[in-house]
Amino acid sequence: MAIEVGSKLEGKVTGITHFGAFVDLSGGVTGLVHISEIADSYVKDVHEHLKINDMVTVKVINVDKDGKIGLSIRQAVDKPPEQQQQQMPPRGPRGGGDRGGRNFRPGGPGRATFEDKMSRFLKDSEERISNLKKSTESKRGGRGGRRS
């Protein structure tokens, strides 16, 4: 049986790592379920959700040219259509365009312009470089003098 992207398969968990779980599919083919694809909620430890020899239903989300198979447990679970719509992030009044729940307006009230940020960066950078030079010169020169 060929493994195709989008197909749902049954598999057995054969290994667990800190970044995901390896699942043995039919025919001795193994794929990886990344930790972000185990559950809809935040997964801190894979061992809290899966154990070795667990039977799981997975969805094939990608197959690389070198034969690596990416799997998802959370995408394999069928959700009612109303739940899928609720999980989508709400859009702003003009179809998105906000950042972090706030409308983004460059140069708005109380915001520094690019030129202000750049001049502050250059000033801080020059201070750091001069402090670094002072500390290295004092270590090299002994009695505060420079070597020639």
N, C-alpha and C positions, 0 to 999 in steps of 0.2 A: 504494500500500500504506500503510495507516494504521499509525502507530507506537504500539504499546501497551506499557504497563508490564509487564515480565516476559518480553517477547519477545527472542530472541537473533537478532542480525543480523551480517552481514559489513560491514566498512567499511574505509576507507582513511584513514590518519593524514594530515591536511592541515596541521596546525600544532602546534608544541610551545611551551609556556610554562613558567615556573617552578612553576605551580600545577596543571598537567595537560596534556592533549593534546586537540586538536579532531579529531573523526573524521567524515568525510563518509559518510553513509548513502545508501541508494538515493533517487533523485529529487532530489538536491541538498540534502537536509536534513543539517544539521550538528549534532552533539552534543558534549558535553564529558565526557571521562573525567578526573575529579579525581585528583590525585596519590595520594590514599589508596585509590583503586579500581584502580590499575594492577597491583599484585602483592600477594601475601599477606605478603611481607616488607617491611621499611622501605625506602621509596624516597626517596633523598636527591636524586637528579637524574633527571628524566624521560628525559634523553638516554641514560642507561645502559640503559634498557629498551625505548625506542621510537625509531624514526627516521621522518622524513617519507617518505610513500608506502608504509609498511608496511601490509600487510593484516592486520586483527585481527578477532576475533570478540568482540562486545560484547553485554552484556545491558542493556536499558533499565530503569533503576531509578526514574526519575521524569520526568514531563513537566509543566512549569509552565504556568500559564494564559497566560503571555506567549509560549509557544512554545519555551522553553529545554528542552533534553533532557539529562538526566543519564544517563551511561553507566558501565558497570563492565566491566573486562576480567577481574578476578579472580573475579567472581561468574558470569561466562560459562563458566568452566572447570568441567566436571562432576567432582566428587570422589566417591570411594567413600564409602558411609555411615559406615564406621568412622573415616575421617579427619575427617568433619564432627563426630562426637561427641568426638573427641580435642581439637578446637580449642575446644570450649566450656570456659569457666573452671570449675574444680572448685568445688562448693558446700560450705559448712560443714555441720556435723552437723544443724543445724536448717533446712536449705534456704536457705543464704546468710546474710546478716546480718553478715558480717565485712567489715572495711575493710583493704585492703592486706595480706591474709593474716593479720591479727591479729583476734582477737575484740574487738569494741568494747564497752567497759563504761564509761559515763559515771560520773565520780566514783570510779573504781577506785583501787587503791593507787598513790600517786605521781602522780596526775593532779589538776590544779588544777580547782576548781569554776568555774562561770560567774562567780560573784561575785568570786573571786580574780582571774580574767583581766580582768574589767571594772575592778576597782580598780587593777590594774597598768597597764592601758591609760590610765585617767584620769590617773594619776601621771605616766606618760611624756608624755602629751599636754600636761599643764600645764607640765612642764619644757621641752618644745620651744617652747611658746608664749612662755614667759618669756625663753628664750634668743633667740628671734626678735625680741621686743620690745626687748631690750637692744641687739641689733646694729643694729636700724633706728633706735632713738633716738640712738645714738651717731653714726650717719651724718647724721642730720637736724640735730641740735642744735649741732654744733660744740662745743667745750669741755664736752661732757657735759650741757648745760642743755637744757630743753625750750623750744620756741617756744610762745608764747601766741597 
